[in-house]
Amino acid sequence: MPIFVFTSPVLDSDDTAIAAAPLPEADQIRLQGMETIKRRRDFVSGRMLARQSLAMIYGERALTWRIEPQPSGALCVCGEHGSMPAISLSHSNGRVVCAVAETALLGIDIERIQPRKSLKDLAVEVLHPYELAEFQQLEAESRLEFFYERWVLKEALGKALGHGVNYPMREVLINDDRLVATPQPWTFDSGSWWFSHTLLDGEYSLGLACQGCTDNSISICRIEIRI
């Protein structure tokens, strides 16, 4: 099975429609605690996309599955029988993406590429010294694309491992879609990881990280979610 990536615009519904979205009780409670319409739209869009993605791949079998958040914030597909696929969500500036694969660990991240006044400072925090040296040799426009590529790959890795963005990204080195260096406390087989980067619609940087996937081909599906 390839890695499926589903992408859709974020819902543009009003608050009444968002509040009426068919979500499990736990998700409804989380939704009620969100203060802005943007956060509520992003949240509901992600959950709806996740369920629609699973249904498109697995059909009626997916209707019995639950999507539950873990303490780390990562999502887990749960069911009564058999192994479940891995799933990951991300959103940025009106776009939401969902990755689904039959793998041990999976993470996805999307960021809209846009100028940042603090790019040089961010680069020091995110880029490994080898990456930073390469970054500093690039022209301004190439620097921006290079930074975002490394950033989304490292955020995808953090999501897959349950760290989110709360880990020393500058100690991670990804080269030729492989994990070359990690923070000292991490102990796992770095050779079992695989990464992919895609430029989506010419303006979004999309990163994938997975462990234990036997088929590293990617299928990108564009859909429009509805409530």
C-alpha positions in Angstrom: 0.0 0.0 0.0 1.4 3.4 -0.9 1.3 6.4 1.4 -1.9 8.3 0.7 -1.9 12.1 1.2 -5.3 13.8 1.0 -5.5 17.6 0.6 -8.4 19.9 0.8 -9.2 23.6 1.4 -10.2 24.3 5.1 -13.9 24.5 5.6 -15.3 28.0 5.1 -18.5 27.3 7.1 -20.0 29.6 9.8 -19.8 28.9 13.5 -23.2 27.3 13.6 -22.3 24.7 10.9 -18.9 24.1 12.5 -20.5 23.4 15.9 -23.0 21.0 14.3 -20.2 18.9 12.6 -20.7 15.1 13.2 -17.8 14.6 15.6 -17.3 12.1 18.5 -18.0 13.5 22.0 -14.4 13.9 22.9 -13.8 16.0 19.8 -16.9 18.1 20.5 -15.6 18.9 23.9 -12.2 20.0 22.5 -14.0 22.1 19.8 -16.0 24.0 22.5 -12.8 25.0 24.2 -11.4 26.7 21.1 -11.6 30.5 21.2 -11.4 31.5 17.5 -13.4 30.5 14.5 -10.1 29.9 12.6 -9.0 27.3 15.2 -12.4 25.6 15.1 -12.5 25.5 11.3 -9.0 24.0 11.2 -9.8 21.4 13.8 -13.1 20.3 12.2 -11.6 20.3 8.8 -8.8 18.0 9.9 -11.1 15.5 11.7 -13.6 15.5 8.7 -10.7 15.0 6.2 -9.3 12.1 8.3 -12.6 10.2 8.4 -13.2 10.9 4.7 -9.7 9.7 3.8 -10.0 6.4 5.7 -13.4 5.8 4.2 -12.1 6.4 0.7 -9.3 3.9 1.2 -10.9 1.2 3.3 -14.6 1.6 2.6 -17.3 0.5 5.1 -14.7 -1.2 7.3 -13.4 2.3 8.3 -16.8 3.4 9.6 -16.3 1.3 12.7 -12.9 2.8 13.5 -12.3 5.5 16.1 -9.7 8.3 15.7 -8.4 9.1 19.1 -5.7 11.7 20.2 -2.8 10.4 22.2 -1.2 12.3 25.1 1.4 13.6 22.6 -1.3 15.1 20.4 -0.7 12.5 17.7 -3.8 10.6 16.3 -4.4 6.9 16.6 -6.8 4.8 14.5 -8.5 2.3 16.9 -10.7 -0.7 16.1 -11.9 -4.0 17.5 -9.9 -6.3 15.3 -6.6 -6.4 13.4 -3.9 -3.8 12.9 -4.9 -0.2 12.1 -3.3 2.2 9.7 -1.2 5.1 10.9 -2.6 8.6 10.3 -1.3 12.2 10.6 -2.8 15.7 10.1 -1.5 19.2 9.4 -2.9 22.5 8.2 -1.6 25.9 7.2 -3.2 29.0 5.8 -6.4 27.6 4.5 -5.1 24.1 3.5 -5.4 20.9 5.4 -3.6 17.6 4.7 -4.0 14.0 5.9 -1.5 11.2 5.5 -2.6 7.5 5.8 -0.3 4.5 5.5 0.1 1.0 6.9 3.3 1.7 8.7 4.6 1.8 12.3 5.0 5.6 12.6 3.8 8.4 10.4 4.0 12.2 10.4 3.0 15.0 8.0 3.5 18.7 8.0 2.5 21.5 5.7 3.6 25.1 5.7 2.8 27.9 3.3 6.0 29.4 2.0 6.1 33.1 2.9 8.8 35.6 3.8 9.9 35.8 7.5 11.7 38.7 9.0 13.3 36.4 11.5 14.4 33.8 8.9 18.1 33.8 9.9 17.2 33.4 13.6 14.8 30.6 12.9 17.4 28.9 10.7 19.8 28.8 13.6 17.1 27.0 15.7 15.9 24.6 13.0 18.9 23.7 10.8 21.7 21.3 11.6 25.2 23.0 11.3 25.7 21.2 8.0 22.4 22.5 6.7 23.0 26.0 8.1 26.3 26.2 6.2 24.4 25.3 3.0 21.6 27.7 3.8 24.1 30.6 4.2 25.5 30.1 0.7 22.1 30.4 -1.0 20.4 33.4 -2.6 17.5 34.9 -0.6 14.7 33.1 -2.5 16.5 29.8 -2.5 17.1 30.2 1.3 13.4 30.5 1.9 12.5 27.3 0.0 15.5 25.4 1.6 14.5 26.4 5.1 10.8 25.4 4.7 11.8 22.0 3.2 14.0 21.2 6.2 11.4 22.6 8.6 8.4 20.5 7.4 10.5 17.3 7.3 11.6 17.8 10.9 8.1 18.7 12.1 6.8 15.6 10.4 9.5 13.6 12.2 8.5 15.2 15.5 4.8 14.4 14.9 5.6 10.8 14.1 7.6 10.4 17.3 5.1 12.3 19.5 7.5 15.2 20.2 5.7 17.7 18.0 8.0 20.7 17.6 9.3 20.4 21.2 12.7 18.8 20.4 16.1 20.2 19.3 15.6 20.2 15.5 19.1 21.6 14.9 20.5 18.3 16.1 18.6 16.4 13.4 20.2 15.9 10.0 18.1 14.6 7.1 20.0 13.9 3.9 18.9 12.1 0.7 15.6 11.3 2.4 17.4 9.5 5.2 17.9 10.3 8.8 21.6 10.8 9.4 21.9 12.5 12.8 19.6 12.7 15.8 19.7 14.2 19.3 21.9 12.2 21.7 19.1 10.7 23.9 17.3 9.2 20.9 17.9 5.5 20.5 16.3 3.8 17.5 17.3 2.5 14.1 17.7 5.7 12.0 18.0 3.6 8.9 14.4 2.5 9.2 13.1 6.1 8.5 12.1 7.5 5.1 11.3 11.1 4.2 9.7 12.9 1.3 9.2 16.5 0.4 6.8 17.9 -2.1 6.0 21.5 -3.3 2.2 21.6 -3.3 0.4 24.1 -5.6 3.7 26.1 -5.9 3.2 27.7 -2.5 3.0 25.0 0.2 6.0 23.0 1.5 4.8 19.4 2.4 6.9 17.0 4.4 6.4 13.3 5.2 8.2 11.1 7.7 7.5 7.4 8.1 9.1 4.4 9.8 8.5 0.8 8.7 6.7 1.5 5.5 7.2 -1.3 2.9 5.9 0.8 0.0 7.4 4.4 -0.1 5.4 5.5 -3.2 3.1 8.5 -2.6 -0.4 9.0 -3.9 -1.7 12.6 -3.5 -5.5 13.0 -3.7 -7.3 16.4 -3.9 -10.8 16.4 -2.4 -13.2 18.9 -0.9 -14.5 18.1 2.5 -18.1 19.0 3.4 -20.1 18.9 6.7 
